């Protein structure tokens, strides 16, 4: 798509979205060169510190989860004693960025609004870790906490998965992995998916949207994918291109959130249309005037706070 033919996104986003992206953090260094992953991760972590301030206070606990690769860190958010369910959260960041700190406010708010224990999984990042390692680490975490539920004061009878962007893909892929391999870690009551990518290689939204303002140009998306996948065959895996999986039967109830000016929007819409066509329980909600990654900006965006509340409400309705 010739850049001049794209939608003038920055003229159309909401006032609160404009306010969020116009926040200037003068102490940030310049964005590093492409493929300098350590520098990119450091910059991302520094930039997200501002947006994580002012989150609800609650009991948290850090631990290490053994996996077939190496131990991964996890953080448990307990909003109240005797939680009625456990939500596993997978952070976004294009598979190459992000950690428990960059998404701390999101997880705290989700725990507060759902009144469920939220467990953030600090899965291994790409390209050092390739597909499907992050999914396998998530499954290992589910099994670990299922076996250690008493030690961590968890209700693992009812669980769910949640994630944003790349984390949304990992969340749904993990739920399908459990289903397909008949692994029982508790009843998967729901999956909460904010502006995920689910396997489309091309779409109307990918053509018309995406730019330097959201880091989701065609070249950016190719970079993320190439960092994650081992080879071309992985692109068609039913745990990466989730539309190649069976979405007609026993899919946990899905809350699917789309951002209006997100190049990945059609991934969310197609997922919803597919599940709905096969009578799988799901809800789709699109947030007007928003860009990809808007969930981070709840300090200044009512839409971000509402999106988290909507996901929590949906999950509670499934318990």
DRENVO-213163 format. One record per residue (C-alpha): residue in three letters; x, y, z. Coordinates in nm, 3 decimals, always signed. Layout:
// residues N
residuo_east_north_up
ALA_X_Y_Z
...
***
This chain:
// residues 319
residuo_east_north_up
UNK_+0.000_+0.000_+0.000
UNK_+0.141_+0.339_-0.099
UNK_+0.168_+0.538_+0.228
UNK_-0.038_+0.825_+0.087
UNK_-0.331_+0.586_+0.037
UNK_-0.352_+0.488_+0.402
UNK_-0.615_+0.626_+0.636
UNK_-0.502_+0.951_+0.812
UNK_-0.515_+0.784_+1.150
UNK_-0.371_+1.064_+1.359
UNK_-0.648_+1.295_+1.240
UNK_-0.918_+1.050_+1.344
UNK_-0.818_+0.909_+1.682
UNK_-1.000_+1.025_+1.994
UNK_-0.887_+1.324_+2.198
UNK_-0.783_+1.103_+2.488
UNK_-0.583_+0.880_+2.253
UNK_-0.409_+1.191_+2.118
UNK_-0.334_+1.302_+2.472
UNK_-0.177_+0.965_+2.551
UNK_+0.054_+0.950_+2.249
UNK_+0.152_+1.314_+2.292
UNK_+0.291_+1.257_+2.641
UNK_+0.662_+1.335_+2.624
UNK_+0.909_+1.170_+2.859
UNK_+1.217_+1.384_+2.823
UNK_+1.446_+1.144_+3.008
UNK_+1.403_+0.871_+2.745
UNK_+1.693_+0.797_+2.509
UNK_+1.626_+0.776_+2.134
UNK_+1.464_+0.456_+2.011
UNK_+1.752_+0.218_+1.926
UNK_+1.833_+0.073_+1.588
UNK_+1.627_-0.217_+1.455
UNK_+1.726_-0.562_+1.584
UNK_+1.918_-0.428_+1.885
UNK_+1.686_-0.629_+2.106
UNK_+1.848_-0.559_+2.446
UNK_+1.840_-0.183_+2.381
UNK_+1.482_-0.201_+2.254
UNK_+1.374_-0.389_+2.566
UNK_+1.545_-0.138_+2.793
UNK_+1.380_+0.155_+2.615
UNK_+1.037_-0.012_+2.628
UNK_+1.074_-0.082_+3.000
UNK_+1.177_+0.277_+3.073
UNK_+0.894_+0.422_+2.864
UNK_+0.633_+0.206_+3.037
UNK_+0.735_+0.311_+3.390
UNK_+0.535_+0.634_+3.363
UNK_+0.222_+0.451_+3.249
UNK_+0.239_+0.200_+3.534
UNK_+0.227_+0.458_+3.811
UNK_-0.075_+0.486_+4.040
UNK_-0.195_+0.128_+4.006
UNK_-0.405_-0.035_+4.282
UNK_-0.208_-0.174_+4.574
UNK_-0.259_-0.538_+4.668
UNK_-0.072_-0.841_+4.791
UNK_+0.177_-0.967_+4.532
UNK_+0.418_-1.256_+4.532
UNK_+0.710_-1.339_+4.304
UNK_+0.817_-1.693_+4.227
UNK_+1.003_-1.905_+3.975
UNK_+0.826_-2.170_+3.770
UNK_+1.024_-2.471_+3.648
UNK_+0.988_-2.553_+3.277
UNK_+1.157_-2.788_+3.031
UNK_+1.374_-2.496_+2.916
UNK_+1.462_-2.303_+3.231
UNK_+1.277_-2.145_+3.519
UNK_+1.058_-1.847_+3.428
UNK_+0.943_-1.576_+3.665
UNK_+0.582_-1.531_+3.764
UNK_+0.403_-1.265_+3.967
UNK_+0.083_-1.334_+4.159
UNK_-0.164_-1.053_+4.226
UNK_-0.408_-1.130_+4.509
UNK_-0.683_-0.866_+4.524
UNK_-0.861_-1.040_+4.811
UNK_-0.846_-1.359_+5.020
UNK_-1.030_-1.659_+4.883
UNK_-1.023_-1.569_+4.515
UNK_-1.289_-1.748_+4.310
UNK_-1.068_-1.810_+4.004
UNK_-0.718_-1.767_+3.863
UNK_-0.633_-1.571_+3.547
UNK_-0.302_-1.627_+3.368
UNK_-0.184_-1.308_+3.196
UNK_+0.048_-1.304_+2.892
UNK_+0.195_-0.963_+2.815
UNK_+0.225_-0.807_+2.472
UNK_+0.534_-0.663_+2.307
UNK_+0.556_-0.836_+1.971
UNK_+0.710_-1.149_+2.130
UNK_+1.041_-0.958_+2.160
UNK_+0.962_-0.694_+2.426
UNK_+0.792_-0.666_+2.762
UNK_+0.802_-0.822_+3.105
UNK_+0.606_-0.831_+3.429
UNK_+0.692_-0.469_+3.508
UNK_+0.589_-0.322_+3.171
UNK_+0.237_-0.460_+3.217
UNK_+0.211_-0.429_+3.595
UNK_-0.071_-0.171_+3.598
UNK_-0.276_-0.372_+3.349
UNK_-0.252_-0.683_+3.565
UNK_-0.327_-0.494_+3.886
UNK_-0.637_-0.337_+3.737
UNK_-0.755_-0.668_+3.593
UNK_-0.712_-0.835_+3.932
UNK_-0.891_-0.548_+4.105
UNK_-1.186_-0.544_+3.864
UNK_-1.226_-0.923_+3.836
UNK_-1.155_-0.994_+4.206
UNK_-0.962_-1.295_+4.080
UNK_-0.598_-1.381_+4.132
UNK_-0.397_-1.278_+3.827
UNK_-0.070_-1.456_+3.753
UNK_+0.165_-1.284_+3.510
UNK_+0.397_-1.523_+3.326
UNK_+0.734_-1.378_+3.224
UNK_+0.773_-1.609_+2.925
UNK_+1.102_-1.617_+2.734
UNK_+1.132_-1.357_+2.460
UNK_+1.226_-1.399_+2.096
UNK_+1.449_-1.430_+1.903
UNK_+1.642_-1.603_+2.181
UNK_+1.337_-1.826_+2.239
UNK_+1.149_-1.944_+1.932
UNK_+0.793_-2.065_+1.880
UNK_+0.634_-2.253_+2.053
UNK_+0.852_-2.207_+2.365
UNK_+0.640_-1.928_+2.517
UNK_+0.328_-2.144_+2.489
UNK_+0.502_-2.444_+2.640
UNK_+0.626_-2.229_+2.930
UNK_+0.272_-2.106_+2.988
UNK_+0.143_-2.463_+2.997
UNK_+0.420_-2.554_+3.240
UNK_+0.310_-2.265_+3.462
UNK_-0.051_-2.386_+3.455
UNK_+0.056_-2.733_+3.561
UNK_+0.289_-2.603_+3.829
UNK_+0.027_-2.382_+3.994
UNK_-0.232_-2.657_+3.963
UNK_-0.005_-2.886_+4.164
UNK_+0.097_-2.611_+4.408
UNK_-0.243_-2.445_+4.449
UNK_-0.245_-2.493_+4.826
UNK_+0.098_-2.338_+4.875
UNK_+0.002_-2.027_+4.678
UNK_-0.357_-2.009_+4.809
UNK_-0.504_-2.036_+4.461
UNK_-0.839_-2.154_+4.333
UNK_-0.726_-2.358_+4.034
UNK_-1.062_-2.529_+3.987
UNK_-1.157_-2.239_+3.759
UNK_-0.894_-2.067_+3.546
UNK_-0.868_-1.836_+3.249
UNK_-0.617_-1.678_+3.015
UNK_-0.576_-1.315_+2.919
UNK_-0.337_-1.112_+2.710
UNK_-0.284_-0.809_+2.493
UNK_-0.141_-0.802_+2.139
UNK_+0.113_-1.087_+2.106
UNK_+0.003_-1.197_+2.453
UNK_-0.354_-1.236_+2.329
UNK_-0.235_-1.483_+2.066
UNK_-0.038_-1.671_+2.333
UNK_-0.341_-1.670_+2.565
UNK_-0.577_-1.828_+2.311
UNK_-0.306_-2.062_+2.179
UNK_-0.244_-2.184_+2.535
UNK_-0.612_-2.254_+2.592
UNK_-0.630_-2.448_+2.265
UNK_-0.309_-2.637_+2.352
UNK_-0.468_-2.756_+2.677
UNK_-0.784_-2.861_+2.493
UNK_-0.606_-3.041_+2.209
UNK_-0.372_-3.235_+2.438
UNK_-0.636_-3.304_+2.702
UNK_-0.430_-3.137_+2.974
UNK_-0.637_-3.052_+3.280
UNK_-0.525_-2.765_+3.502
UNK_-0.875_-2.653_+3.592
UNK_-1.186_-2.555_+3.397
UNK_-1.094_-2.284_+3.147
UNK_-1.385_-2.050_+3.206
UNK_-1.280_-1.778_+2.964
UNK_-1.013_-1.614_+2.754
UNK_-0.971_-1.234_+2.747
UNK_-0.815_-1.105_+2.426
UNK_-0.721_-0.742_+2.370
UNK_-0.624_-0.648_+2.011
UNK_-0.444_-0.972_+1.931
UNK_-0.295_-1.118_+1.617
UNK_-0.428_-1.461_+1.529
UNK_-0.268_-1.554_+1.199
UNK_-0.375_-1.326_+0.916
UNK_-0.093_-1.246_+0.677
UNK_-0.289_-0.975_+0.495
UNK_-0.614_-0.790_+0.554
UNK_-0.793_-0.463_+0.486
UNK_-0.692_-0.323_+0.825
UNK_-0.328_-0.424_+0.771
UNK_-0.332_-0.242_+0.438
UNK_-0.505_+0.076_+0.550
UNK_-0.361_+0.120_+0.900
UNK_-0.029_+0.101_+1.084
UNK_+0.256_+0.349_+1.089
UNK_+0.536_+0.501_+1.291
UNK_+0.283_+0.606_+1.557
UNK_+0.211_+0.246_+1.660
UNK_+0.517_+0.053_+1.540
UNK_+0.300_-0.174_+1.327
UNK_+0.402_-0.110_+0.970
UNK_+0.418_-0.408_+0.737
UNK_+0.794_-0.420_+0.796
UNK_+0.746_-0.411_+1.173
UNK_+0.500_-0.701_+1.165
UNK_+0.740_-0.904_+0.952
UNK_+1.022_-0.833_+1.200
UNK_+0.816_-0.959_+1.494
UNK_+0.711_-1.271_+1.308
UNK_+1.063_-1.350_+1.183
UNK_+1.199_-1.314_+1.536
UNK_+0.943_-1.561_+1.672
UNK_+0.912_-1.837_+1.414
UNK_+1.169_-2.107_+1.346
UNK_+1.084_-2.151_+0.979
UNK_+0.814_-2.091_+0.717
UNK_+0.619_-2.398_+0.829
UNK_+0.555_-2.240_+1.169
UNK_+0.352_-1.968_+0.997
UNK_+0.080_-2.228_+0.932
UNK_+0.095_-2.393_+1.274
UNK_-0.249_-2.412_+1.440
UNK_-0.090_-2.251_+1.746
UNK_+0.036_-1.948_+1.552
UNK_-0.221_-1.916_+1.276
UNK_-0.507_-1.996_+1.508
UNK_-0.751_-1.999_+1.216
UNK_-0.584_-2.329_+1.120
UNK_-0.697_-2.478_+1.450
UNK_-1.044_-2.621_+1.514
UNK_-1.253_-2.324_+1.627
UNK_-1.583_-2.508_+1.589
UNK_-1.590_-2.706_+1.913
UNK_-1.505_-2.661_+2.282
UNK_-1.340_-2.319_+2.251
UNK_-1.356_-2.147_+2.592
UNK_-1.573_-1.834_+2.600
UNK_-1.376_-1.549_+2.444
UNK_-1.390_-1.175_+2.509
UNK_-1.242_-1.016_+2.196
UNK_-1.149_-0.647_+2.209
UNK_-1.056_-0.448_+1.901
UNK_-0.898_-0.103_+1.865
UNK_-1.062_+0.100_+1.588
UNK_-0.740_+0.215_+1.419
UNK_-0.532_-0.098_+1.476
UNK_-0.382_-0.273_+1.171
UNK_-0.455_-0.600_+1.353
UNK_-0.825_-0.517_+1.386
UNK_-0.934_-0.766_+1.120
UNK_-0.764_-1.048_+1.312
UNK_-1.002_-0.976_+1.601
UNK_-1.307_-0.935_+1.379
UNK_-1.238_-1.257_+1.190
UNK_-1.187_-1.448_+1.514
UNK_-1.521_-1.322_+1.645
UNK_-1.703_-1.397_+1.319
UNK_-1.554_-1.748_+1.306
UNK_-1.650_-1.834_+1.663
UNK_-1.997_-1.683_+1.625
UNK_-2.061_-1.873_+1.301
UNK_-1.994_-2.199_+1.486
UNK_-2.196_-2.105_+1.794
UNK_-1.895_-2.080_+2.023
UNK_-1.954_-1.842_+2.318
UNK_-1.789_-1.508_+2.251
UNK_-1.829_-1.133_+2.278
UNK_-1.670_-0.867_+2.057
UNK_-1.626_-0.506_+2.151
UNK_-1.452_-0.235_+1.950
UNK_-1.318_+0.075_+2.124
UNK_-1.369_+0.390_+1.920
UNK_-1.084_+0.624_+1.841
UNK_-0.814_+0.395_+1.981
UNK_-0.479_+0.269_+1.859
UNK_-0.309_-0.064_+1.919
UNK_-0.168_-0.092_+2.274
UNK_-0.417_+0.158_+2.418
UNK_-0.468_-0.067_+2.722
UNK_-0.145_+0.073_+2.869
UNK_-0.279_+0.427_+2.892
UNK_-0.546_+0.393_+3.159
UNK_-0.390_+0.683_+3.350
UNK_-0.539_+0.920_+3.092
UNK_-0.779_+0.708_+2.884
UNK_-1.126_+0.612_+3.002
UNK_-1.146_+0.370_+2.708
UNK_-0.850_+0.172_+2.842
UNK_-1.002_+0.147_+3.187
UNK_-1.337_+0.049_+3.035
UNK_-1.175_-0.223_+2.822
UNK_-1.024_-0.383_+3.132
UNK_-1.353_-0.358_+3.320
UNK_-1.536_-0.514_+3.026
UNK_-1.296_-0.808_+3.018
UNK_-1.329_-0.859_+3.392
UNK_-1.708_-0.845_+3.368
UNK_-1.710_-1.103_+3.090
UNK_-1.486_-1.341_+3.282
UNK_-1.689_-1.311_+3.601
UNK_-2.003_-1.396_+3.403
UNK_-1.844_-1.728_+3.303
UNK_-1.744_-1.838_+3.652
***
